[in-house]
Amino acid sequence: MIAAIHCGRRQLAIDDEAWKEYLRQSFSLESTARLSFEQLRAALNHLIRCGFVKRDAAGAPIVNEWAFIDTAVSDRQPLLRKLLMQARAAGIETGMQVAYIEGIAKQMGGAGKSGNVHTPLRFCDAWQLRLIVAAMEFHLKRRYRGAPADA
């Protein structure tokens, strides 16, 4: 999130002094690194209101990262919608949800194991999506339970 804030500052041409002044007025701090998660979210939303446009890896503006659901094969649409709801339940910021879930998919099962999915969500088949949904369920349960993965 700090990286997104710095990208937003560059895109909006906000110099260091102006940014520090914003941080002092809004959070009584002078460094982005000292902001809590909620404060980071507030600062990023402030930049978005000022005109910052999030972009994907190719540099295109992110309009709706889940738009591909409507064009997906019919047996995959419910699974993709389930992933969307799981991402929202996890409190993942809009514009970062697909990347977050793809990161979970890459980590599941460990490197080189059969459960590992390295395909972008839009190209996953129904079997891979089921694995990712199960991994996200596990992730959400672990996150809200507050226990380590092995517990």
C-alpha positions in Angstrom: 0.0 0.0 0.0 2.9 2.3 0.7 4.1 1.7 -2.9 0.7 2.6 -4.2 0.8 5.8 -2.2 4.2 6.7 -3.6 3.0 6.0 -7.1 0.0 8.3 -6.5 2.3 11.0 -5.2 4.4 10.8 -8.4 1.4 10.7 -10.6 -0.1 13.8 -8.9 3.3 15.5 -8.7 3.1 16.0 -4.9 6.5 17.0 -3.5 7.9 15.8 -0.2 7.1 19.0 1.7 3.5 19.1 0.6 3.1 15.4 1.5 4.6 15.8 4.9 2.3 18.7 5.5 -0.7 16.5 4.6 0.6 13.8 6.9 1.0 16.3 9.8 -2.4 17.8 9.4 -4.2 14.5 8.9 -2.3 12.0 11.1 0.2 14.1 13.2 3.0 12.1 11.6 5.7 13.0 9.0 6.4 9.7 7.4 4.2 7.4 5.3 6.1 4.4 6.8 4.7 5.2 10.3 1.0 5.1 9.2 -1.2 2.3 10.5 -3.0 0.1 7.9 -6.2 2.2 8.3 -4.2 5.4 8.0 -2.6 4.1 4.8 -6.0 3.3 3.4 -7.2 6.8 4.2 -4.1 8.4 2.6 -4.6 6.2 -0.5 -8.3 7.1 -0.7 -7.3 10.8 -0.4 -4.9 10.5 -3.4 -7.7 8.8 -5.4 -10.1 11.6 -4.6 -7.3 14.0 -5.8 -7.2 12.2 -9.2 -4.8 9.3 -8.7 -5.7 6.5 -11.1 -4.6 3.0 -10.2 -3.0 1.1 -13.1 -2.4 -2.5 -13.8 1.0 -4.0 -14.7 0.6 -3.0 -18.3 -0.1 0.6 -17.4 -3.8 0.5 -18.2 -6.2 2.1 -15.7 -8.0 -0.4 -13.5 -11.7 0.2 -14.1 -13.2 -3.1 -12.9 -10.7 -5.8 -12.1 -13.5 -8.4 -12.0 -15.1 -7.5 -15.4 -13.9 -10.8 -16.9 -16.4 -12.7 -14.7 -19.2 -11.9 -17.1 -17.3 -13.2 -20.1 -16.0 -16.4 -18.4 -17.4 -19.8 -19.2 -20.7 -20.4 -17.3 -19.3 -23.2 -15.0 -16.5 -20.8 -13.8 -18.7 -17.8 -13.1 -20.1 -18.9 -9.7 -16.5 -19.8 -8.6 -15.2 -16.4 -9.7 -18.1 -14.6 -7.9 -17.3 -16.6 -4.8 -13.7 -15.4 -5.0 -14.9 -11.9 -5.4 -17.1 -12.2 -2.2 -14.2 -13.8 -0.3 -11.9 -10.9 -1.3 -14.4 -8.4 -0.1 -14.9 -10.4 3.1 -11.2 -10.3 3.7 -11.2 -6.5 3.4 -8.9 -6.4 0.4 -8.8 -3.0 -1.3 -10.6 -2.7 -4.6 -8.0 -2.8 -7.4 -5.8 -5.2 -5.5 -8.2 -8.1 -5.1 -7.3 -10.2 -8.1 -3.6 -9.8 -7.5 -4.1 -10.8 -3.9 -6.0 -13.9 -4.8 -3.5 -14.8 -7.5 -0.8 -14.5 -4.8 -2.7 -16.9 -2.5 -3.0 -19.3 -5.5 0.7 -19.2 -6.1 1.5 -19.9 -2.5 -1.0 -22.7 -1.9 0.5 -26.2 -1.6 4.1 -24.8 -1.7 6.4 -24.5 -4.7 6.4 -27.4 -7.1 3.4 -29.2 -5.5 0.3 -30.2 -7.5 -1.9 -27.7 -5.8 0.2 -24.8 -6.9 -1.6 -22.6 -9.5 0.4 -20.1 -11.6 -2.3 -19.2 -14.0 -4.1 -15.8 -13.9 -7.6 -16.1 -12.5 -9.2 -15.3 -15.9 -7.5 -18.3 -17.4 -8.1 -20.8 -14.6 -10.3 -23.8 -15.3 -13.1 -24.9 -12.9 -10.8 -27.4 -11.0 -8.1 -24.7 -10.4 -10.8 -22.2 -9.2 -12.2 -24.8 -6.8 -8.7 -25.2 -5.3 -8.3 -21.4 -5.0 -11.8 -21.0 -3.4 -10.8 -23.7 -0.8 -7.4 -21.9 -0.2 -9.2 -18.6 0.3 -11.7 -20.2 2.8 -8.7 -21.6 4.7 -7.0 -18.2 4.6 -10.2 -16.4 5.8 -10.7 -18.9 8.7 -7.1 -18.6 9.8 -7.2 -14.8 9.5 -10.3 -14.4 11.6 -9.3 -17.1 14.1 -6.0 -15.5 14.6 -4.2 -18.8 14.8 -1.2 -20.1 12.9 -1.8 -22.2 9.8 -0.8 -25.5 11.5 -3.2 -25.0 14.4 
